[in-house]
Structures are given as C-alpha cells and as structure tokens.
C-alpha cells in the first residue's frame, strides 16, 4: 500500500523533518570531549520549540553552567542511587521549509554512582525515552515500547572536584553510544545504510535489524534506523540530593529500511544538528530517597515517579 498517495513531495519532506529529529535524538558526531555549555534550568519542560526559560550565565566561573541555582560546596560525595534526566536539543532543516524545526529528546536513566576521592563512575540503564516535537511538524513520531524501554546499560566515568574556584563540579567527559549497530570505531565509523549490513544489531529486540520507530499523522509508517549520540555533562550540586548542569550534545543517524520505502529515500533531504542556543541541552540528576532505595528501585519505579522527582518530562 502506498501511504504517500495524494500527498505532495513537500508534505512528505515536512513529515520527514520530524523523523530526522527523532533519529538525531540518539546520535553522535563528537570525536573529542565536548565542552561545557551555558545556561538554563535543567528541569524546564515545554514544547520542543521553547528556548531556555532562565538563562543564567556566570561569566566569572571557570566554565558557565546551565542552572540558575547556586552550588552547594558542602556536597563532596555523590555516591548512591540517582535518577538522571538528559535533554538533548536539535535543529532540523529541510529544503521544503525556510524555517528550521526544533526538537528535544528526553532520556531518563537509573544510575548507581560510585565515588573514590574525586573519581566518579556512573553505571546506568535507560528507563524511559520521550520525544518532544516541534508543534509545526505535520507528523508525529511514536516510540514503540520495545525501543522506549530498552535499558541499553552504560558505564561512564569522570570527576566531582573543586574547579579551582571553590566550586565542586561534576564533569563527565564525552561518551559515544551507538544503538542499532555494533561498530569497530563508534566515534568515526560510517553508520550502516543497508538492511543487509552485517554490523546491524537488533538493539530493541523486536525481531528487526536496528531500532524501530513509528510515524503517525499525515504519514503513517515504520523506520528501521541506527542512531549514535555523543554527550558530555558538566554541572554542580545545588542540594545534597540534586545536581544540575549543561550537556554538550551531538548526534547522527541513518535509516536502513522503511515501510513505505519512500521514507528511506526522502529522509536524505533533511539535516539535523545540535541546537546552538545556550543551554538548550541540559541535565538534572536527583538522588533516590533512602526510604525508596531500601526497597525495590528499578525502572518501573523510576517511570512511576519520574515527574515527582524530575519535574515535567
């Protein structure tokens, strides 16, 4: 069945703008440590097109931070169980539209932090993935639970130390993650573009290569894709149980197959890049209360409590 019957190519491309943004929401592109970013409240919600709500740049700091809250120097150890929310913002351009589209990908992870001296190791699993679309997009992306809830465990290391100004800062250098394929050189290797590429991996375990996302609205369809993302976090403890800061964020992606096939062809007309607006990409990390940590804290518990812990998703 041809889902594109009766629709112009411009409408198809406009729908694919959203596709590009979704894929970029789990992507990469950075080869070295991404630097700190500047600006706003990490817990801010709202539409994907919203700019930073509270741009607070401390020009006297060693590196600007994306929080309006002062740091708490008495916090020197982050060991414990935390829930981490990252917000990655992107700008998508397409030949069919003069104005770019703004998209945000929100990830919620359950993390165990181990600190030895100033060295910090964070072991985490993804609990939820949420896509905030630009209101002007004519099609919407639906994340099937198979992908939305895929844990994709990770380990990243960094430091929680005095930055030289008396302010304790959490620094987690660039981590590159690839979803939907296994690459020998994750930072530089070209992503698969063919459904028969042997590097493809069924990350979401739905029986298809790569990861699967759906489209609904003016265009209905399914995409099989590979996603790569690079993130670097830099923030401060604003209370004993909360860390806020900025996130350097880059991404790239590929579509290896689609239904209908036109989506894979037209996808190449759109381009996604990191949103250059100060503090459009941020993170917040909240310590799990002791009373909860003493019980069963898993991703189901995190999803049930994510809004209470982290604010609007």
N, C-alpha and C positions, 0 to 999 in steps of 0.2 A: 504494500500500500504506500502511495506517495503522499506523505504528510504535507508536502510543500505545494500541492495543487491549489491554484488560485492565489498564491502569495507571491509578491514580488521579491526579487533578489535582495532589495534594500531591507525589506522586513526580515528576511532570513538573516542577513548580516546583523541587524539590530538585535535579534534574539541571540545570536552567537556572541555578542558583546558580553552577555552575562555568562556564557559558557567559558569564555577566556578568563573572566574574573574568578570563577569558581576554581578552575584548574590552577590559576596562579595563586590561589589561596593556600595551596600546599606545595609551593615551589621553591626555587633556589636561584643561584646565579652569582653568589659571592665566593671569591676564591680565597680571600684573607679574612681577618677579623673585621666584622662590620663595626663601625664606630658608634659611639653613643648618639642618641637622638635627643631632641629637645622638646619640651613642653607642656602636657596637659594631664588632667585627672585620668588615671588609667581605668577607672571603673565607669567612665562615661558611656552611656548607651545611645540609642537613637538610630536614625536612618543612616544607611551607608554613605549618603551624600553629605552628612553633617561634618563640619570642620571641628577642630578642637574647641571644647567648651570653655576651658580655662587655661589659657596659655601663660604659664608661669616659668619664665626663664631666669635663672640666677646667673648673671654674667660673671659673678665673682667665683663661681665654682670651677673646679678643675675641668669638669665636663657638665654641661647643662643636664637637668633631669626633667622627666615628664611627670611631675607631680607638683601640686600646689601645697602639699603638706610638708612641714619641716621634718627633718630626720631626727631620730631619737638616738643620740650617741651611746646611751646606756645599753642598747641592744648589741651584744657582741657575739652571740652564738645562735645560729639558725637551725640547729639540729632538731629534727622532729618530723611530723607528718603535715604536709601542706597541700592546699588546693591551688593550682596555678591557672590563671586565665591570661591568654595572649590574644591580642587584637592586631591582625595584620591588614593594613590598608593598601589598596591598589587603585591605579588609574588605568582605564581601558580606553583605547582609541580605535576607531574603525573608519574606513573611508566613507561610510554611508552617513556619518553624523559629524557636524562641525564641533560639537561639544563632547568632551570626554565623559565617561561614566565612572562613578566612584563606588568601590566595593570593599566590604570588610569581611574577613574570615576570622571567626572566634573559635579558639580551641580551649577546652577545659581539661586539665590533667590532674591526676592524683600523684603526688610526689613525696618521696622519702628523702629528706636532706640529712646528710652526714657531714659534720664539720670537724676537722682536726687542725687546730691552730687557725690559720686564715684560709686553709684549703677547704673548698666546699665541693661535695659530689652530690648530684641530684639524680636519683633513679625514679623514673616516672612512666605512667601509662596514660594514653588518651582515654578520656571518659565521654566526651561529647564534642561534636563539631557543628558549628552553626554558621550559616551564610547570611549576611546582611546585604541585600540587593539595593542598587540604585532604584528609587521609585519610578524613574522614567524607563526602566527596562521593560520591554513588552513580553518577555518570557521569564519564567521563574525556574530556578534550579531546585530540585528536590534531592536531598541526600538520603539514599536508602539506608535503613538501619545497619545493613551489613557493613557499609563504609563509615557511617556516622559513629558507630560504636566500636569500630576496630581499635583495639588497645595500642598496637604498634609501640611496644616498650622502647624506652630510650634511656641512655645514661649520658649526662653532660657534667663537666667539671669547670670550676672557676675559683673565685675567691670572695671572701667577705672580710674586707680590711679597710684600715684608715687610708683615705685617698690623698693624704698629705695636708689636709685642711682640718683634721679632727673629725671628719665625717666618715662614718662607716658605710662603705658602698659594696653592693653585691654586683660582681662582674662575671657574667657567663659568656665567654667568647663564642665566636661563630660555630654553630652546629649545622651540618648539612644533612638533611633527611630526604630519602627517595621513597616514594610509595608507588607500587605497581611494577617495579622492575628491580633487578639486582645488578648493580654496576660495579665494575672493577675500580673505576675512578669517579666516585659520586660527584665530585666538585666540577669536573671538566668534561666528562664523557657525554657525547650526544645522546639525547633521550630516544628510545625506540619510537618509530613512526609506523611500523608494520605489525599487524596482528600475529605474524609468524616469527617475530624476533625472539630468539631463544633467551634473551635477557629478561623477558616479561615474567612477572610473578603475580599470582592471584592474591594480592595483599588482603582483600576483604573477604576472601574465601567464599565467593558466590558462584564459583564454577567457571568464571570467565577471566581471561588474562587482563592484567592491570587492575584498576579500580573502576567501579561503575557508578555513574551519576545519571540522574534523570532530568528531563526538561518537561515543563508543563506550561500551558498558556497558548499563545498563538502558534507555537511549535511544540509538538509532543515528540519525544524521542529518548534515546538512551545513548550514552557515551561510554566508551572504554578508554581510559586515559592513564598516563603516567605523570606523576607530579613530583616536583623537587622544591624544597624550600631551604633557605638559609636564615637563621635567626641568631641575634646576639642581644643579650639582655643586660641592662645597666640600671640599678635602682638603689633605693635606700629603705631602711626600716623606718616607718612612720609611727609604729607602735610595736610592742613586743610580739604581736601576732599578725602584722601586716607589712608587706614590702610592696612598694610602688616604683615604677620607673618606665623608661623608654625601651623600645625594641627596634633594632635595625633589622629590616626585613626585605628580602628579595626572593623572587620566585621565577620558575619557568615550568613549562608543561608541554605535553603533546597528546594528541588524540590518535589512538591506534586503530580504532574501529568505531562505527556508529550505526544506529538504526533510527531514521533512514540514513543511507550512505552520504547524502548531501551535506550533513553536518560536518563530517570529517573534512570534506573539500572546502567548504566555506569558512571553516574555523581559521584557516591561514590568513584571512583578511583582517583579523583583529590582533591588537598588540597590547599586552599588559605590562605595566611597570610599577615599581614601588611608588606610593604616593609621596611626593616631595614635601608636603605640608608638615611643618614641625609638629612632632608628637601625634601624627596620625596613627602610628603603630606603637602600642604600649603593652604593658603587662601589670598584673597585680597578683600577689601571692598571699594567701591567708592561711594561718595555722589552724589545723583541725583542733577543736576544743578537746581538752583532756577527757571529758566525760564521753565524748564520741569515740576518741581514739582508744579508749579502754574496751570498747565494744567491737563491732564489725564495721570497719570503714573500707568500703570498696567503691567501685564506680557507680553502682546503683545508688548507694548512699550519697555520693557526690552529686549525681543528677537530681536527686530529690531535694538537695539542699543548696544547689549552686546559686540560685537567685538570692537566698538569705545570706550566703557567705560573700558573694561577689558583686551583687547588685544586678541591674538589668543585663541581660545577655544580648 
